[in-house]
Amino acid sequence: MYFLHQNLVDFAVEYFNKVEFATAAEGDAFWGLFAPGNFADRPFERFSDYEEMLNLLRQADQTKYERMHKGTPFYLMSWLAFDLRNYEKGLFYMDSAIAEDIRKTELTADPESWKNQPGTKFLLLAGGQPHVAQRSINRVQLALSTGASAV
């Protein structure tokens, strides 16, 4: 782990074991407490921390891991992967974030609300969005408009 201290990771796994994650809000609250952050600096380290945390949670309880809403880490991992120029992983995690958001909203009063979530906006390259992926969106839009590689 780079940003997450081992004591925090241990506490996160302990917290994970105690919560049922019956609602998406419980998963969102978990990631609000235990994520390595959504800043642009040191993308490799942040990406690695997210992957390691997700793997630890899966090992702790596979069933609970599958039930837990993971849209936030998948979305953040997507733009971090784009920052690292790992487009295959970026698209994989973008798709995973959107799938989590679809699952989250299927039983709500507005089952189409996933279309307004950050992962979907990232996929559609929606400009002017107040989210951290805007830098990557701008880079891809530039590459598409000029025919250059997305550097």
Secondary structure, DSSP 4 states (H G I P E B T S, - for coil): --SS-HHHHHHHHHHHHH----SHHHHHHHHHHH-----SS-HHHHHHHHHHHHHHHHHH-HHHHHHS--HHHHHHHHHHHHHTT-HHHHHHHHHHHHHHHHHHHTTSS-TTGGGGSHHHHHHTT-TT-SSTTHHHHHHHHHHHHH-----
